[in-house]
Amino acid sequence: MKAHASEPSPEVLSRFEEALAQLSDGYVQGTFEDRPWGATIRRSADQRRIWLYGEQLGGTDVVSFNFYVLDTGVVLKPCEMASSKVIDFVLGFRPT
């Protein structure tokens, strides 16, 4: 059975999870698609919820999502945008 187009494959979700784990808590600046971005990452005390809000510096683009680690698996909840946008951001963001 093929995954719905809006649902990331397990392989992509695994790469996303690994890249997200590399980002430090707090505010960080970096680049995404050769443009400057700032991102804030917050993790719950039990590490089961990660929140990220990023914005293009000097631009209008934003990325925002919650990521939950549940007993049944992981859940990515983008805030009013496609999952692919937040996955592309996390995989492509390079802190400076």
DSSP file with accessible surface (Angstrom, degrees, kcal/mol):
  #  RESIDUE AA STRUCTURE BP1 BP2  ACC     N-H-->O    O-->H-N    N-H-->O    O-->H-N    TCO  KAPPA ALPHA  PHI   PSI    X-CA   Y-CA   Z-CA
    1    1 A M              0   0  242      0, 0.0     2,-0.2     0, 0.0     0, 0.0   0.000 360.0 360.0 360.0 133.1    0.0    0.0    0.0
    2    2 A K        -     0   0  198      1,-0.1     3,-0.1     0, 0.0     2,-0.1  -0.590 360.0-112.3 -85.5 141.1    1.4    3.4   -1.0
    3    3 A A        -     0   0   56     -2,-0.2    -1,-0.1     1,-0.1     6,-0.1  -0.378  40.0 -95.9 -69.4 148.2    1.6    6.2    1.6
    4    4 A H    >   -     0   0  116      1,-0.1     3,-2.1     4,-0.1    -1,-0.1  -0.358  37.9-112.2 -59.8 145.0   -0.7    9.2    1.0
    5    5 A A  T 3  S+     0   0  104      1,-0.3    -1,-0.1    -3,-0.1    -2,-0.1   0.799 116.5  51.4 -54.8 -31.4    1.1   12.0   -0.8
    6    6 A S  T 3  S+     0   0   72      2,-0.1    -1,-0.3    77,-0.1    77,-0.2   0.594  94.4  84.8 -85.7  -8.9    1.1   14.3    2.3
    7    7 A E  S <  S-     0   0  117     -3,-2.1     2,-0.1    76,-0.1    -4,-0.1  -0.814  80.6-127.7 -95.3 127.1    2.5   11.6    4.6
    8    8 A P        -     0   0   40      0, 0.0    -4,-0.1     0, 0.0    -2,-0.1  -0.394  27.7-108.5 -69.8 148.7    6.3   11.3    4.6
    9    9 A S     >  -     0   0   37      1,-0.1     4,-2.8    -6,-0.1     5,-0.2  -0.314  30.0-108.5 -68.6 159.1    7.8    7.9    4.1
   10   10 A P  H  > S+     0   0   99      0, 0.0     4,-2.2     0, 0.0     5,-0.1   0.881 120.6  53.4 -57.6 -35.0    9.4    6.1    7.1
   11   11 A E  H  > S+     0   0  132      2,-0.2     4,-2.1     1,-0.2     5,-0.2   0.926 110.9  44.5 -66.6 -44.7   12.8    6.7    5.5
   12   12 A V  H  > S+     0   0   40      2,-0.2     4,-2.7     1,-0.2    -1,-0.2   0.929 113.0  51.4 -65.9 -42.7   12.3   10.5    5.1
   13   13 A L  H  X S+     0   0   30     -4,-2.8     4,-2.7     1,-0.2    -2,-0.2   0.890 108.7  52.0 -63.1 -36.2   10.8   10.7    8.6
   14   14 A S  H  X S+     0   0   53     -4,-2.2     4,-2.2    -5,-0.2    -1,-0.2   0.930 111.0  46.1 -66.0 -44.0   13.9    8.9   10.0
   15   15 A R  H  X S+     0   0  135     -4,-2.1     4,-2.4     2,-0.2    -2,-0.2   0.901 112.8  51.7 -63.8 -40.6   16.2   11.4    8.3
   16   16 A F  H  X S+     0   0    0     -4,-2.7     4,-2.8     2,-0.2    -2,-0.2   0.938 109.1  49.8 -59.2 -47.8   14.1   14.3    9.5
   17   17 A E  H  X S+     0   0   75     -4,-2.7     4,-2.1     1,-0.2    -2,-0.2   0.905 111.3  48.9 -60.7 -42.4   14.2   12.9   13.1
   18   18 A E  H  X S+     0   0  123     -4,-2.2     4,-0.9     2,-0.2    -1,-0.2   0.915 113.2  46.4 -63.8 -44.2   18.0   12.6   12.9
   19   19 A A  H >X S+     0   0   27     -4,-2.4     3,-0.6     1,-0.2     4,-0.5   0.912 111.6  51.7 -66.5 -39.9   18.5   16.1   11.5
   20   20 A L  H >< S+     0   0    1     -4,-2.8     3,-1.4     1,-0.2    -2,-0.2   0.897 104.1  57.6 -63.7 -38.1   16.1   17.6   14.1
   21   21 A A  H 3< S+     0   0   66     -4,-2.1    -1,-0.2     1,-0.3    -2,-0.2   0.780 100.2  59.4 -63.5 -25.3   18.0   15.9   16.9
   22   22 A Q  H << S+     0   0  156     -4,-0.9     2,-0.4    -3,-0.6    -1,-0.3   0.649  86.0  92.8 -78.4 -16.3   21.2   17.7   15.7
   23   23 A L  S << S-     0   0   12     -3,-1.4     2,-0.1    -4,-0.5     5,-0.0  -0.671  76.0-129.8 -83.1 132.7   19.6   21.1   16.3
   24   24 A S        -     0   0   91     -2,-0.4    17,-0.2     1,-0.1    -2,-0.1  -0.410  26.2 -99.0 -77.9 153.4   20.2   22.7   19.7
   25   25 A D  S    S+     0   0   89     -2,-0.1    17,-0.2    15,-0.1     2,-0.2  -0.344  87.3  31.2 -64.6 152.8   17.5   24.1   21.9
   26   26 A G  E    S-A   41   0A  33     15,-3.3    15,-2.2     2,-0.0     2,-0.4  -0.552 106.4 -25.4  97.5-163.2   17.0   27.8   21.9
   27   27 A Y  E     +A   40   0A 125     13,-0.2     2,-0.3    -2,-0.2    13,-0.2  -0.706  59.0 172.1 -93.8 137.2   17.5   30.3   19.1
   28   28 A V  E     -A   39   0A  32     11,-2.8    11,-2.9    -2,-0.4     2,-0.3  -0.997  20.3-145.2-142.6 142.7   19.9   29.7   16.2
   29   29 A Q  E     +A   38   0A  95     -2,-0.3    67,-2.7    67,-0.3     2,-0.3  -0.805  37.0 128.4-104.0 152.9   20.7   31.5   13.0
   30   30 A G  E     -AB  37  95A   4      7,-2.6     7,-3.0    -2,-0.3     2,-0.4  -0.909  48.9 -78.7-171.3-161.5   21.7   29.7    9.8
   31   31 A T  E     -AB  36  94A  54     63,-2.1    63,-2.9    -2,-0.3     2,-0.3  -0.929  25.1-178.0-126.0 149.1   20.9   29.3    6.1
   32   32 A F  E >  S-A   35   0A  17      3,-2.2     3,-1.4    -2,-0.4    61,-0.1  -0.960  81.7  -7.6-143.4 125.2   18.3   27.5    4.2
   33   33 A E  T 3  S-     0   0  115     -2,-0.3    60,-0.1    59,-0.3    -1,-0.0   0.898 129.6 -58.3  52.1  44.5   18.3   27.6    0.4
   34   34 A D  T 3  S+     0   0  161      1,-0.2    -1,-0.3     0, 0.0    -3,-0.0   0.696 116.4 110.5  62.3  22.2   21.1   30.1    0.5
   35   35 A R  E <  S-A   32   0A  97     -3,-1.4    -3,-2.2     0, 0.0     2,-0.2  -0.953  74.6-104.4-123.4 149.5   19.0   32.6    2.5
   36   36 A P  E     +A   31   0A  69      0, 0.0    21,-2.2     0, 0.0     2,-0.3  -0.507  43.1 176.7 -75.2 137.3   19.5   33.7    6.2
   37   37 A W  E     -AC  30  56A   0     -7,-3.0    -7,-2.6    19,-0.3     2,-0.4  -0.951  22.0-150.7-134.9 154.7   17.0   32.2    8.7
   38   38 A G  E     -AC  29  55A   2     17,-2.4    17,-2.7    -2,-0.3     2,-0.4  -0.977  19.6-174.5-122.1 139.9   16.5   32.3   12.4
   39   39 A A  E     -AC  28  54A   1    -11,-2.9   -11,-2.8    -2,-0.4     2,-0.5  -0.997  16.0-155.3-137.8 142.4   14.9   29.3   14.2
   40   40 A T  E     -AC  27  53A  31     13,-2.9    13,-2.1    -2,-0.4     2,-0.4  -0.976  13.8-169.5-115.6 128.6   13.8   28.7   17.8
   41   41 A I  E     -AC  26  52A   0    -15,-2.2   -15,-3.3    -2,-0.5     2,-0.4  -0.974   4.5-178.0-120.3 130.2   13.7   25.1   19.0
   42   42 A R  E     - C   0  51A 152      9,-2.6     9,-3.0    -2,-0.4     2,-0.4  -0.996   5.8-165.1-128.9 136.4   12.1   24.0   22.3
   43   43 A R  E     - C   0  50A  42     -2,-0.4     7,-0.2     7,-0.2    -2,-0.0  -0.944  24.1-117.1-118.2 141.7   11.9   20.5   23.7
   44   44 A S    >   -     0   0   31      5,-2.6     3,-2.1    -2,-0.4     5,-0.1  -0.291  35.1-104.7 -69.3 160.7    9.7   19.3   26.5
   45   45 A A  T 3  S+     0   0  110      1,-0.3    -1,-0.1     2,-0.1    -2,-0.0   0.853 124.1  47.5 -57.0 -34.9   11.4   18.1   29.7
   46   46 A D  T 3  S-     0   0   99      1,-0.0    -1,-0.3     3,-0.0    -2,-0.1   0.408 109.1-125.3 -88.9   3.6   10.6   14.5   28.8
   47   47 A Q  S <  S+     0   0  106     -3,-2.1    -2,-0.1     2,-0.2     3,-0.1   0.649  80.8 114.9  64.2  18.4   11.9   15.0   25.2
   48   48 A R  S    S+     0   0   89      1,-0.2    21,-2.7    20,-0.1     2,-0.4   0.516  70.1  47.8 -97.7  -6.0    8.6   13.7   23.8
   49   49 A R  E     - D   0  68A  91     19,-0.2    -5,-2.6    -5,-0.1     2,-0.4  -0.993  61.6-175.5-136.5 130.3    7.6   17.1   22.2
   50   50 A I  E     -CD  43  67A  16     17,-2.5    17,-2.7    -2,-0.4     2,-0.4  -0.991   5.1-167.3-124.4 130.9    9.7   19.3   20.0
   51   51 A W  E     -CD  42  66A  52     -9,-3.0    -9,-2.6    -2,-0.4     2,-0.4  -0.956   5.9-176.0-117.0 135.1    8.5   22.7   18.8
   52   52 A L  E     +CD  41  65A   0     13,-2.2    13,-2.1    -2,-0.4     2,-0.4  -1.000   9.1 179.3-133.5 134.6   10.2   24.7   16.0
   53   53 A Y  E     +CD  40  64A  78    -13,-2.1   -13,-2.9    -2,-0.4     2,-0.4  -0.990  12.6 175.4-130.5 123.8    9.5   28.1   14.7
   54   54 A G  E     -CD  39  63A   0      9,-3.4     9,-2.6    -2,-0.4     2,-0.4  -0.957   8.2-171.4-128.1 147.9   11.7   29.5   11.9
   55   55 A E  E     -CD  38  62A  87    -17,-2.7   -17,-2.4    -2,-0.4     2,-0.4  -1.000  30.3-113.1-140.4 143.4   11.6   32.6    9.9
   56   56 A Q  E >   -C   37   0A  36      5,-2.8     3,-1.5    -2,-0.4     2,-0.4  -0.576  37.8-125.0 -70.5 124.3   13.5   33.9    6.9
   57   57 A L  T 3  S+     0   0   51    -21,-2.2     3,-0.1    -2,-0.4    -1,-0.1  -0.596  94.8   8.1 -75.3 125.8   15.5   36.9    8.0
   58   58 A G  T 3  S+     0   0   98     -2,-0.4    -1,-0.3     1,-0.3     2,-0.2   0.589 125.5  75.0  78.7  10.5   14.7   39.9    5.9
   59   59 A G  S <  S-     0   0   36     -3,-1.5    -1,-0.3     2,-0.1   -22,-0.0  -0.642  82.7-116.1-136.1-165.4   11.9   38.0    4.2
   60   60 A T        +     0   0  139     -2,-0.2     2,-0.2    -3,-0.1    -3,-0.1   0.438  68.6 113.3-119.9  -2.5    8.4   36.8    4.9
   61   61 A D        -     0   0   48     -4,-0.0    -5,-2.8    -6,-0.0     2,-0.3  -0.470  40.7-177.2 -77.8 143.8    8.7   33.0    4.8
   62   62 A V  E     -D   55   0A  47     -7,-0.2     2,-0.4    -2,-0.2    -7,-0.2  -0.946  16.6-160.0-136.2 158.0    8.1   30.9    8.0
   63   63 A V  E     +D   54   0A   1     -9,-2.6    -9,-3.4    -2,-0.3     2,-0.3  -0.995  19.1 166.7-135.8 134.2    8.2   27.3    9.1
   64   64 A S  E     +D   53   0A  16     -2,-0.4    15,-2.8   -11,-0.2     2,-0.3  -0.981   5.8 142.7-152.0 136.3    6.5   26.0   12.2
   65   65 A F  E     -DE  52  78A   0    -13,-2.1   -13,-2.2    -2,-0.3     2,-0.4  -0.989  36.2-130.5-162.5 164.6    5.6   22.6   13.6
   66   66 A N  E     -DE  51  77A  25     11,-2.1    11,-3.3    -2,-0.3     2,-0.4  -0.955  19.3-160.8-116.8 143.3    5.3   20.3   16.6
   67   67 A F  E     -DE  50  76A   2    -17,-2.7   -17,-2.5    -2,-0.4     2,-0.4  -0.995   8.3-164.0-128.3 123.4    6.9   16.9   16.6
   68   68 A Y  E     -DE  49  75A  74      7,-3.0     7,-2.5    -2,-0.4     2,-0.7  -0.911  14.1-154.2-114.3 136.2    5.6   14.3   19.1
   69   69 A V  E     + E   0  74A  45    -21,-2.7     5,-0.2    -2,-0.4     2,-0.2  -0.934  29.1 177.5-105.8 107.0    7.3   11.0   20.1
   70   70 A L  E >   - E   0  73A  74      3,-3.3     3,-1.4    -2,-0.7   -21,-0.0  -0.648  45.6-108.9-106.5 166.1    4.4    8.7   21.2
   71   71 A D  T 3  S+     0   0  148      1,-0.3     3,-0.1    -2,-0.2    -1,-0.1   0.804 122.7  49.6 -61.9 -27.0    4.4    5.1   22.4
   72   72 A T  T 3  S-     0   0  136      1,-0.3     2,-0.3     0, 0.0    -1,-0.3   0.421 128.4 -77.3 -92.3  -2.2    2.9    4.2   19.1
   73   73 A G  E <   -E   70   0A  35     -3,-1.4    -3,-3.3     2,-0.0     2,-0.3  -0.916  64.1 -45.8 138.5-163.7    5.4    6.1   17.0
   74   74 A V  E     -E   69   0A  40     -2,-0.3     2,-0.4    -5,-0.2    -5,-0.2  -0.789  40.3-159.9-109.2 151.5    6.2    9.7   16.0
   75   75 A V  E     -E   68   0A  46     -7,-2.5    -7,-3.0    -2,-0.3     2,-0.5  -0.995   3.7-157.4-133.8 125.9    3.8   12.4   14.7
   76   76 A L  E     -E   67   0A  22     -2,-0.4    -9,-0.2    -9,-0.2     7,-0.1  -0.912   9.7-174.2-102.1 123.8    4.7   15.5   12.8
   77   77 A K  E     -E   66   0A 118    -11,-3.3   -11,-2.1    -2,-0.5     2,-0.1  -0.832   7.7-161.8-121.5  90.2    2.1   18.3   13.1
   78   78 A P  E     -E   65   0A  34      0, 0.0     2,-1.0     0, 0.0   -13,-0.3  -0.395  24.0-119.3 -65.8 150.1    3.0   21.2   10.8
   79   79 A C  S    S-     0   0   44    -15,-2.8   -15,-0.2     1,-0.2     3,-0.1  -0.806  80.5 -37.8 -96.2  97.0    1.3   24.5   11.6
   80   80 A E  S    S+     0   0  203     -2,-1.0     2,-0.3     1,-0.2    -1,-0.2   0.838 120.7  85.9  58.0  39.5   -0.8   25.5    8.6
   81   81 A M  S    S-     0   0   45    -17,-0.1    -1,-0.2    -3,-0.0     2,-0.1  -0.965  85.3 -78.9-155.6 167.7    1.7   24.2    6.0
   82   82 A A    >>  -     0   0   58     -2,-0.3     4,-1.3     1,-0.1     3,-0.7  -0.383  32.6-126.1 -71.4 146.4    2.6   21.0    4.2
   83   83 A S  H 3> S+     0   0   23      1,-0.2     4,-2.5   -77,-0.2     5,-0.2   0.873 110.3  62.6 -55.9 -38.1    4.7   18.4    5.9
   84   84 A S  H 3> S+     0   0   70      1,-0.2     4,-2.7     2,-0.2    -1,-0.2   0.856  98.5  55.6 -60.5 -33.7    7.1   18.5    3.0
   85   85 A K  H <> S+     0   0   69     -3,-0.7     4,-2.0     2,-0.2    -1,-0.2   0.938 111.3  41.7 -65.8 -45.2    7.9   22.2    3.7
   86   86 A V  H  X S+     0   0    0     -4,-1.3     4,-2.6     2,-0.2     5,-0.2   0.888 115.2  50.9 -72.8 -34.4    9.0   21.5    7.3
   87   87 A I  H  X S+     0   0    7     -4,-2.5     4,-2.7     2,-0.2     5,-0.3   0.950 110.7  48.7 -65.3 -46.5   10.9   18.4    6.4
   88   88 A D  H  X S+     0   0   89     -4,-2.7     4,-2.0    -5,-0.2    -2,-0.2   0.904 112.2  50.6 -58.7 -40.9   12.7   20.2    3.6
   89   89 A F  H  X S+     0   0    0     -4,-2.0     4,-2.2    -5,-0.2    -2,-0.2   0.959 112.1  44.2 -63.1 -51.7   13.6   23.0    6.1
   90   90 A V  H  < S+     0   0    4     -4,-2.6    -2,-0.2     1,-0.2    -1,-0.2   0.913 117.1  46.3 -63.3 -40.1   14.9   20.7    8.8
   91   91 A L  H  < S+     0   0   36     -4,-2.7    -1,-0.2    -5,-0.2    -2,-0.2   0.837 122.2  36.4 -70.6 -29.0   16.9   18.6    6.3
   92   92 A G  H  < S+     0   0   27     -4,-2.0   -59,-0.3    -5,-0.3     2,-0.2   0.586  87.0 109.2-102.7 -10.5   18.3   21.7    4.5
   93   93 A F     <  -     0   0    4     -4,-2.2   -61,-0.2    -5,-0.1    -4,-0.0  -0.498  47.3-166.3 -71.9 132.6   18.8   24.2    7.4
   94   94 A R  E     -B   31   0A 145    -63,-2.9   -63,-2.1    -2,-0.2    -1,-0.0  -0.927  13.5-140.7-122.4 104.9   22.5   24.8    8.2
   95   95 A P  E      B   30   0A  68      0, 0.0   -65,-0.3     0, 0.0   -57,-0.0  -0.312 360.0 360.0 -60.7 147.0   23.2   26.6   11.5
   96   96 A T              0   0  134    -67,-2.7   -67,-0.3     0, 0.0     0, 0.0  -0.679 360.0 360.0-109.0 360.0   26.1   29.1   11.3
